[in-house]
Structure formats: C-alpha cells, structure tokens
Amino acid sequence: MIRLNEKNLLEVDRLSVAFKTERGYLKAVDDMRFCVNTQEVLGVVGESGCGKSVTMQAIMRLFDERSGLTQYKGQVKMHGCNLMDIPFQAYDKIRGKQIAMVFQDALSALDPLFPIGQQLDEALRIHTDLDKAARQERILQLLKLVGINSPEDRVNQYPHEFSGGMRQRIMIAIALSCEPEILIADEPTTALDVTIQAQILDLLVSLKKRCDMSIIFITHDLSVVAQVCQRVIVMYLGQVVETTDVCTLFDQPLHPYTQGLLQSVPSLSGARQEKLFVIPGTVPLLNQIPEGCRFAPRCLYATSLCKETMPELEQIADGHYVRCWRCKKERSQS
Amino acid sequence: MMNHLLDVQGIKKYFSVTDFFGREIYSIKAVDDVSFYMDQGEIYGLVGESGCGKSTLGRCILNLIPATDGKVILQGKDFFSLKEGDIKKLRQDIQMIFQDPYLALNPKKRVGNILMEVLIIKGVADEKERYFTALDILEKVGLRPEHFYRFPHEFSGGQRQRIGIARALLMEPKLIICDEPVSALDVSIQAQILNLLLDAKRKMNMSYLFVTHNMSIVRHVSDRIGVMYLGHLIEEAATDDLFRTPQHPYTQALLSAAAVPNPHIKKDRIPLTGELPSPMNIPAGCVFSGRCPYVRDDCKKYRPTLLAKEQTLSHRVACFYA
C-alpha cells in the first residue's frame, strides 16, 4: 500500500487497537497505516476520540497488554524489526531511547515530588552508561538546549516552581535526553498561551534540525499543522481518511471531512464570514460505528455505496492517499 | 453615556493574600482599573492570555465575585449599589455561559428541570407554559424533544454547551457573558456553537461580552475588541481596526504569534521574550515594559493610560509611543 523506501524510519501497517469493555472489544484504532520519514515533522490531526493519541500510545506500548484489556493487531516496523513482537518487559529499552514522547499536560507528566534534575537523570541512568558527573553535565546541556536560563540554579527546583511553558520545555529536555530517532509530541502546545505556543513550536522545529530526528506532531489545531508540519495524516473515528503533504492538504483537500474541517475554522485575514461552515451532526460513539464509510452519516456527498461498503485508503496522486468513494470515482473518470 | 447598555467604570479586583492571623501580606491585582462600555446588540470581545484577568472581569460584572472598587452600570442603574432583591431582578438581564458546560449543569437534574427552574425564577407561574417554553427553547438550540428527560451526562460536550446556551436564552437577557464558550469543544462543533450564538444574537438583538483567548474566533464574532494584559485593558478598537493596525506592542506580538491555517504564509513573529509575570509583582511603570521590544526609560517609571488615538476616537491604546 504505502511504499517502503530507504527514507522510511517507522512504518505502521494495519495497526488496530481494541479495548475490552462490558460489551466486548471496542476498536479505537482500525487499520491504521502510515510511515514516518527521516527528518520530517508528521502531523496527525483529528477531533477528540478519533484515535490519534491511542495510536501513538500503542506505538509507545503504554497500555499494559498483559492484563488482556488491550488488543493489538498489525505491525509497527522500525529498522526492519516489528516493534509489536518485542516482549513487553524488553520494550523499556526502546521507549525513551529510540522513541520518546512529550505529553500535553506537563504538570501531570512530571513527578511533583522530585526536582527536575532527578527526573532528567532517570532517563539517562536507565538508557546510557554515563557516570554521575557526565550525566550532570549532560543535564545542564539539555536544559540550555531547550532555552532554560541559568540551568545550574534550576535543576534543583520542583515542577511547581516552573511556569507552563517552562514545564513543557523540561518535558522536551527529558524526551531528548537519549537522542531519540522519533519524538512523539501529543498536543504539546494545547494548554499554552499563543505567545508561549509560538516559542515552543519554534523550539521544536529548531531542535529537529539540530538533533537529527523525526517528530510526530499530534494536534487538533489546523493552524499549528500549517506552521510546523511537512506531511499530515487526517484521522476520523480510528481511521486515516487522508494523507498528503501540508501544502496539498490546505490547497486541495479531497476528503469531505478534511474540507469541512478546514472551512469551519474562522480565518485571521480576509473578509469576515457571516456564517461558518458546519459539518452536520456529531462524531458517533465507538460502539455505534456506521457500516460502510464511517463519515457517511455526516457527509454531504454520501451515496448508497458509501453507506454500505467501506472505502479503502487509496493513492489518488503521488503521495496523496484518500479513503473516499467519491474521490476514487472522480479520478477514474478523468 | 446615556444610551450604553453596559458601562463598566474603573473596575478593580484585588485578591488579598493573608497570613495565619488574617493580616494581609500582599494583594494580587487581578483586574486593575478597567473601564469600557457596550451598546445594545453589540458583541464585545475580550482577549488576552491566561491569567490576564479577563474571566475575573466577566465575573465581577455579574457580581459573582464582588469587585474591590468600581461601578457597573446596566441600563442606567448602578448594579453594585442595589439592594439584594433588586440585584436578583437586574441579574435576569445578564446571563452567563461557562467554558465547561458539564460543571455548569446540575448532574442530578434532568435537562427539562434545569430549564424549567430558570422559568420559575423568572416568575412564569403556569406549569404548562413552563413546559412548553422549555421544549421550545430546546428545539431552538438544535436539540430534540426526547432530550428533555435526559441527564447532562448523556450528552456530548457540544450538546451540553447547547443546553447552557438554552438556559441563558430562556431568561431573555439583554447581555450574555460568554466565558470561553467554545474552548473545550472540537473544531467542527465549535463552528456549530458559534453559528448558534450569532443566530440568537441576530434574532433577539442580544449583546455578548465574549471572553476568549482565540484570536481567530474573536475576530469572527466581535464588533469591538478589548485586549487585556496583566489585569489592564491595554488596547481597544473596532475589530477590523485592531486586526489591520494594532497599536500596542503587545497586541502586535499577540497577533503575530497566532498561527495561521495556511502553510504558504510564514509569518515574521515578533518574538516576546519571557512569560507573563505573576500578578503579584506587576512592573511599576507600563505593565508590559518587562517584555516590550521597544521599551524606553519612561515606560519603566510611569504607567500609560488608555487614550484615544487621533485618527479614530474609538481606537484607544495604553502606550506612550504607539
């Protein structure tokens, strides 16, 4: 489907994640396919409940699968090996070392009882064989890298002594401490103010270049995507509905859901609209997933085919994948 | 002065921090000397970053938290000097829509009862009339009659916000204070709620005080906008004026920092160093002097007041050099 080439760093193939509930297993993520190239920022957008965070948490194997509450299917390949085959215990070697994660709420992601220096030290202690002095030096280096002034004084402070933006910087420093190949940023700026958001976005982009890594950027904010990402995945109800590079996504979105999302955001320039475009209805619950195309009940162009059969994610143009019957038909006509 | 719907004059809200014996150690100036007015049928947007006092100001106007000083004059009546009973009556003219619609609805009550309670307070004596008015408003905000007997937890976030709006509209107020009404909602739902609010405004000639941190939303809804920073109103202008020619350095930085949903535009951001200082130690001069890229010596000594610029009287800025 999505072609493998030497640029692919991470390849996710038909990944599905299901959670056990009283009414059987609920599939939060279904048939997820995408790849991450080296040195790129890949955006993942979608509304709450579309499975963007669950996908990333599955890649990080953050769900305890030994209890049987979560079920995975499919593959996540990195350097030719399937990460999903690695035993849960052994995954500690990869988590934080090769793939690291930054969360939305830095205050709850940091431990309030330990100074930030110790929390940075923890990752280095587990993943590297540096001695204490070398680790200390690396910690100061990292704090300076993410733009924290006078790190010598601040390493011994506790998370509550930092502001929201500073905490997010510390989270990023922890994630970068072992020089990961992929950084997953899960809504890193959602809880921050606009001026601070701009600072953190600039920081992430500059760090990507300096540290030679790829970033998977999860967000629901399309304007943030436009600012930082090179390629974008749009998700709806646990599935990818459209993937393409960022300019094509904003200039020629093909999936009706993507079009709707882009139109429903009020703009900062140009004439003010009288009325915003609205996608009718709401996102259905996971136990009421429609048959056929999942977006069909809210889609303006839905036909009987859409309501009966699920479309596949297919390549419409070079690197532009869409899951929609209408787009497929239009392409075969032209 | 005469025809303004709402006149806010010199509102101050200081929260005092006391020691063990109740003696004041210092006070936090959450809102400091803010004045503005609103006309009937107008949407006034209040923007600023978190902690700038915009929500506190909204709550002070409604007297949900008593202001330290200042006056709120609604339709010629001084809101704060009224007696308890009169305040209740006047408060029917100002309603509020909260950011988190789930916290704002009583989880133990059915939606129908939540709405009918408003009508009891309003003084609708006939039970049948209450029932039908509540059903009617449900339909107006885009919910179905069967939702009448459901509990708040059975609804999605967008639907809960619709209930909150229905409750505010039932009172037929003159003014609704919307405190970040769409911040907790998804993009596609945001558009639905904004359209609903604007529809209601057009049909009922409502006025909104729209508190938000989102620049593109405030531009979409507002007629005039006030920008707040550290408890002070630092700039006020008609929406198009503000976005075309922002005068205050903070407004300029705020607008340049707002991300644009267009990958072809790479904006030159005005970099703001540092973060919002805590309201405990506000700079002595201009409140923005600590982060301002154009700061001069005067700015650190004296505090500029909100003054009209020569070209347009409605454009007011609190900056010596703007």
Interface residues (C-beta under 8 A of the other chain):
Chain A: E47 S48 S163 G165 M166 D193 V194 T195 I196 Q197 A198 Q199 L201 D202 H220 D221 L222 S223 V224 V225 A226 Q227 V246 C247 L249 F250 G260 L261 L262 S264 V265 P266 S267 L268 S269 R272 Q273 K275 L276 F277 V278 I279 T282 V283
Chain B: E49 S50 S156 G158 Q159 D186 V187 S188 I189 Q190 A191 Q192 L194 N195 L198 H213 M215 S216 I217 R219 H220 T239 D240 F243 A253 L254 L255 A257 A258 A259 V260 P261 N262 P263 H264 I265 R269 P271 L272 E275 L276
